[in-house]
Structures are given as structure tokens and as C-alpha cells.
Amino acid sequence: MSSRSERYLANAEKCQQFADAANTSGTKRLYGVLASQWRQLTEEADWTDKMGSRPFREFGVALKREPLPTPKEHRQLADQ
């Protein structure tokens, strides 16, 4: 099965094809905006996939009233 970002990018490409083939400026604009939004969603999916479960782990730490990592510690965690 393809990743979320691959599926989102495929949707963006389809919307762009519809935009390119559209007969009216309104339809071209609509599908162009949809393509752009699918591309943005692709980037966000890539970012969240890279983050993994870290935000959830940090939320769990906060619920236990343990201190959250400092920005420096957070960057070190992100590099792992």
C-alpha cells in the first residue's frame, strides 16, 4: 500500500490534470486550488510521518506532570 503522502500527491496530480483540461476559468481555478491544497497536505503528511509518535509521547509526559523537554532536548530527540 502506498503512503499517505503518495496518495495525496496522486490526488494533486489528478486535480492539476483537471485544471489543465478545464474549459472555464472558474473550473481551472477551482481544480488548481484543490491541487495546491493536496500538495500542502502531502508536505504535512511527510512531516507528521517523520515526527512519528513523539508528540503523543510528549503529551503523555505532560499528563504525568513530568517536565517537557527543553527546546535543545527537543531538537536532540528530533534528530534521533
N, C-alpha and C positions, 0 to 999 in steps of 0.2 A: 504494500500500500504506500502511496506517495505521502510525503509530509504535508502538513497544513500549508506551509509556505508555497510548495509546488502546486497544490490545488488552487490556492489564492492567485498565484501568478498565472495559471492557466485561465482562470476566470477573467483576469485583467486583459490577457491577450484576446480572449473572445470578445470582450466589450470593446476593445480597440478596433477589432475587425468590423464589428457592427458600426462603430463610429465612422470608420473609413468608408463603409458601404452605404451609409445613410443618405437619404435624399434631401432631407431638410436640415437647416442649421440647428434647429431646436433638438432634433434627434441626435445629430452629431455631437452637440454639446452634452446632452444627457449621457450618452454612452462614453464620451470622453471623461466626464466626471466620474462615472462608475469605474472606468478603467483605472483612473488615478487613485480612487479610494481602495480598490482591490490591491494596487501596488503598495499603498501605505499599510494596509492590513498585512501584507506579506512581510514588510520590514518589521512590524510589531511582533508578528508570529516568530520570526527569526530571533528577535531579541528575547522574547519570553522563553523560547526553547533553549537559548544559551544560558539563561538565568536558572533554568531547572526549578527545583523546589526551594531555592534559597529564600525567597520572600515568605513562603509558608513556614519555613524553619524559624525565621526571624520573628514572625507573628507569634509562633508558639513560645518562643523565648520571652516575648513581651507579656504573654498571658501568665507565664510563670513568675513574672516580676523580676526576671533576671535582666541585667543591663544589656542593652543592644550594643552591637559593635560600633566602635568609633568609625568615622569616615576612613581612616587609614586601615583599620582592621577589615572594614567592608571591602575596600579595594583589594586587599590581600585575599579575601575569600573569593572575590570575583575572578581573580587571576588563577585560582586553583582549577 
